[in-house]
Amino acid sequence: MTLLENLWYGNVDPHETFLDGNRQFKSLLALLGKNRNTLEETLTDLQKETLEKYDDVNNEMHSLAEVEAFSYGFRLGVQLMIEAKDKI
C-alpha cells in the first residue's frame, strides 16, 4: 500500500509517530491526568458533569484544529512537489 493510500485509510498518524517517544509530552500528559483526578475528587456531581461536557467540547475543538493543520500541511506538501516538478 502506498503512503497516500495509508493516509487515506487512516493508517498513518503523524502525531503518534512524533509523540510516541517524546518524554516531555509523556511527562506533561501524566501531570495533566494526575491534576485532573485530584480536581475531580473535589467536585460535586453537577460540577463533574460540567467538567465532562467541557472535556468533550475541548477534545472536539482540538480534533478540528488537528484536521485543519494536517490539511494545510498536506496542501503545502503538494504545492512544494508541484513547484519542484516545474523546476526540473
N, C-alpha and C positions, 0 to 999 in steps of 0.2 A: 504494500500500500504506500502511496506517495505521501509526502509531508502535507500537501494540500488536502488530500483525502483524509488523513489523520486529523487535520484541523477541522475539516467539515464534520466529521463524525465525533468530535469532542475527545479524541484520544490523546491530544497534546494540550497540556495546561501549563503555560509559561510560569504561572505563579507557583505551582507545585515544584517545578524544577528549581526556581530561584530560592524558594523558601525552605525547601527540604533540608538543606544543610546549614541554614543561617542561624547561628547560635543566638544572635541578638534578637531575632524575631521570636525564636522559641522561648527565650527568657521573658520577653515582653508579653507573649501570649500566656505564659504561666502566671505572671504577675496580674494580668488582666483577669484571669479566671479566679485567682485567689481573692482579689479585691472584690470581684462581683459576688462571690459566695459569701464573703464577710458582710457586704452590704445587704444581700438578700435575707440573711438571718435576722436583720433588724427591722425588716419591713412588715407591714400588715398585709393581709391577703389582698386587699384592694390595691395597695402600692405594688405588690408583686405582679398583679395582673397588668397594671400600668407599665411597669418595667418590661414585662414580656412584650407588650404591644410596641413599646419604644424600640426594643431589640429587633422586632420583626421589621419595622419601618427602616431602621438603621441598616439592617442587613440587605433589604431590598434596594436602598439607595446606593450602598457600596457595590452591589452586583451590577446595577445600571451603570455606575461610573466605570467599573472594570470592563464592561462590554464596550462602552464608548471609547475607552483608552485602547483596547485591543483593536477595535475597528479603525481608529485613527492610525495606529502603528502599522496595521496591515496596509492601509491605503498609502502611507508613506513608503513602505517597502516596495509596493507595486510601482509607485511613481519613480523611485530610485532605479528599479530594474528597467523601466521604460527609458529613462534618461541615459542610463549606462548603455543600453542597446543602441540608442540613437548615436552615441559617440563612437561606436565600433564601426 
